Structure formats: structure tokens, C-alpha cells
Amino acid sequence: SRGFRKTPGQLALRRVVSLIAAAVGLVVAAPLMAVIALTIKLDSRGPVLFVHERAGYRGHPFRLLKFRTMHDQIDASDRSVWHRDDQHRITRVGRWLRKLRLDELPQLWNILKGDMDLVGPRPEIAENVKLMTELIPYYGLRHVVRPGLTGWAQVRYGYSVSLEEVTEKMRHDLFYIKHMSFWLDLRILVDTAKIALFGRRAQ
């Protein structure tokens, strides 16, 4: 489909907007991020940041940054590709960070580095991409643009923990890629702010 062939001009414009937004965001949010980092250290043991390998533009792996929201321990008995969360490991501070989406703030640095854009499909865990590409038709098309800090599937569908849910969320991602525009990005950013402040029902 012609809609999935993005011109260099389209991608360059998105990159410029994302760079400006990330640079301004990092400067404005720096004091808040310092407070969050201190609170995480006081609340539980472990590093301030959670670093995980994700699949980015054209499937290339990169190291995604987030504020740590869970206790720093892993249950080695559960390695399922569909295991997305572990509620009993979430810290007290982490619960609030997730609710307000503040755990994603370090990804502004990923945007500056060129790993991500402001809006786009959320980056998938790198080791899961091969399996999902085999199971879900056209899954690889998610990688024709850079992943985003937020995205259409993120605000319209939410969390996914099964093959059926991941497939439906992927359809939202492909809709976004085919129809992406400045105005659609603006709508996604407004919806993201509403969800962070008032919950998912506010979108």
C-alpha cells in the first residue's frame, strides 16, 4: 500500500519536531526528573533507571530508558513472551509514576539520540519481535517509522497481554502509520495528557 511508503521529507519533518520537543521537554522536566530519581532511591533498592532492549526503526535494537517502577528482581521461572507485567513487584512510587506516565520521561533522551520520535508505535521488546513477526501478518510494517513515546494504539487500545490483543493493537499502529499527520499526532498528544491526568475514561 502506498500509505506505508513514507518519503524522506515526511520522516525528516517528524524528526525535527521530535528533536525540538525532546530538547525543550528535558530542560523543563529536569527538576522533576531529579526529584523522581531521588524518590525512587529512597523508596526501594535498585537502580533509578530501567534499561531494556527494544526494536526500533527498521527493526534495529536500541536501549530504552524508563524510571524503574518495580523491585529489582526477576522470576526466572516465567520467561513467557506474553508475560508483560508483574503487579506484585510494583513499588509504591512506581504505582504513581505509571499512573501519571512519568516513568516514560527518560525516553526524551532516546528521542534526542534518534532511537525514537515523539509519536509512533510503542517499541516492542526486541526478543519478542521475531516470534510476533512469524505469528502476526504485516507485523514488520510497524518498523517503517521510528517508535514513539506515545502512540495511537497506546491511547486508543491500551495494554496487551495475549496474541489476540497484540494483533488488535498492531492494527491500530498500522492505521496510524498509514494516516499519520501533524494533526493526528497533536490529537494523540492531547489524549495522552488527558489519560495521564484524568485516567483512560477521559480520552
Secondary structure, DSSP 8 states (H G I E B T S, - for coil): -GGG---HHHHHHHHHHHHHHHHHHHHHHHHHHHHHHHHHHHHSSS-SEEEEEEE-GGG-EEEEEEE--B-S---TT---TT----GGGB-HHHHHHHHTTGGGTTHHHHHHHTS-EEESS---BHHHHHHHHHHSTTGGGGGGS--EEE-HHHHHT----SHHHHHHHHHHHHHHHHH--HHHHHHHHHHHHHHHHH-GGG-
